[in-house]
C-alpha cells in the first residue's frame, strides 16, 4: 500500500520538463550549500578569533607598512583570509533565501 501511494504521489512531486527539473536540482544544491555554510561560519569565526588570541598572547607589537597583500606577514594574511571567508559566507546566507525563491518560483507555479 505504501509503495503504491508513493508511486501515485511521485509525479506530483517531480515536475515535468527538463527546465523545471533542473531548477529543482539547483534549489536543492543551494539549500545544501547554505546548510554547509551554517556549519562553517562559526568554525571560521572561531579560528580567526583563536589566531588573534595567539597573537595577543605573544605580546609582541609588530610594525610594518605593507605595499601589497603578499608582503603582509603570514599571520596577517591568514587572519585576513579567515575574515574574508567569514564575510563571504555571511553574505551568501543573507542572499540564499532570495536566490532559492528566485530559482523555485516557476516550479511552485507549475
C-alpha positions as CSV (number, residue, x, y, z in Angstrom):
1,X,0.0,0.0,0.0
2,X,2.8,2.4,0.9
3,X,4.7,1.8,-2.3
4,X,1.5,2.3,-4.4
5,X,0.9,5.6,-2.6
6,X,4.5,6.8,-3.3
7,X,4.2,5.8,-6.9
8,X,1.0,7.8,-7.3
9,X,2.4,10.9,-5.5
10,X,5.8,11.0,-7.2
11,X,4.6,12.5,-10.5
12,X,3.0,15.4,-8.4
13,X,6.3,16.0,-6.5
14,X,8.7,15.8,-9.5
15,X,7.8,18.4,-12.2
16,X,7.5,17.6,-15.9
17,X,10.1,19.2,-18.2
18,X,13.8,19.3,-18.0
19,X,13.9,23.1,-17.3
20,X,11.8,22.7,-14.1
21,X,13.7,19.6,-13.0
22,X,16.9,21.5,-13.4
23,X,15.5,24.3,-11.2
24,X,14.6,21.8,-8.5
25,X,18.1,20.3,-8.5
26,X,19.6,23.8,-8.4
27,X,17.4,24.7,-5.5
28,X,18.3,21.6,-3.6
29,X,22.0,22.4,-4.2
30,X,21.6,25.9,-2.9
31,X,19.9,24.5,0.2
32,X,22.8,22.1,0.8
33,X,25.4,24.8,0.3
34,X,23.5,27.0,2.8
35,X,23.5,24.2,5.4
36,X,27.2,23.7,5.0
37,X,27.7,27.5,5.3
38,X,25.7,27.4,8.5
39,X,28.2,24.9,9.9
40,X,31.3,26.6,8.5
41,X,30.5,30.2,9.7
42,X,31.1,29.6,13.4
43,X,34.2,27.4,12.7
44,X,35.8,30.1,10.6
45,X,35.0,32.8,13.1
46,X,36.4,30.7,15.9
47,X,39.7,30.1,14.0
48,X,40.1,33.8,13.3
49,X,39.5,34.7,17.0
50,X,41.9,32.0,18.1
51,X,44.6,33.4,15.8
52,X,44.1,36.8,17.1
53,X,44.2,35.5,20.7
54,X,47.5,33.7,19.9
55,X,48.9,37.0,18.6
56,X,48.0,39.0,21.7
57,X,49.4,36.2,24.0
58,X,52.8,36.6,22.4
59,X,52.8,40.3,23.5
60,X,54.8,41.4,20.5
61,X,54.0,44.6,18.7
62,X,54.8,44.3,15.0
63,X,55.0,47.4,12.9
64,X,55.0,47.1,9.2
65,X,53.9,49.1,6.2
66,X,52.9,46.6,3.5
67,X,52.8,47.6,-0.1
68,X,50.8,44.6,-1.2
69,X,48.9,41.6,0.2
70,X,51.8,39.3,-0.4
71,X,54.1,41.5,1.6
72,X,52.0,41.1,4.7
73,X,53.3,38.9,7.5
74,X,51.9,35.3,7.3
75,X,49.8,35.8,10.4
76,X,48.1,38.9,9.0
77,X,47.4,37.1,5.6
78,X,45.9,34.1,7.4
79,X,43.6,36.2,9.6
80,X,42.6,38.3,6.6
81,X,41.7,35.2,4.6
82,X,39.5,33.9,7.5
83,X,37.8,37.2,7.8
84,X,37.1,37.4,4.1
85,X,35.7,33.9,4.1
86,X,33.5,34.7,7.1
87,X,32.1,37.8,5.4
88,X,31.5,36.0,2.1
89,X,29.6,33.2,3.8
90,X,27.6,35.6,5.9
91,X,26.7,37.5,2.7
92,X,25.7,34.3,1.0
93,X,23.5,33.4,3.9
94,X,21.7,36.7,3.5
95,X,21.1,36.1,-0.2
96,X,20.4,32.4,-0.2
97,X,16.7,32.6,0.7
98,X,16.1,35.1,-2.1
99,X,18.2,33.0,-4.5
100,X,16.3,29.9,-3.6
101,X,12.9,31.7,-4.1
102,X,14.0,33.1,-7.4
103,X,15.0,29.6,-8.7
104,X,12.0,27.7,-7.2
105,X,9.2,30.2,-8.1
106,X,8.5,28.8,-11.6
107,X,8.4,25.2,-10.2
108,X,5.9,26.3,-7.4
109,X,3.7,28.0,-10.0
110,X,3.6,24.9,-12.3
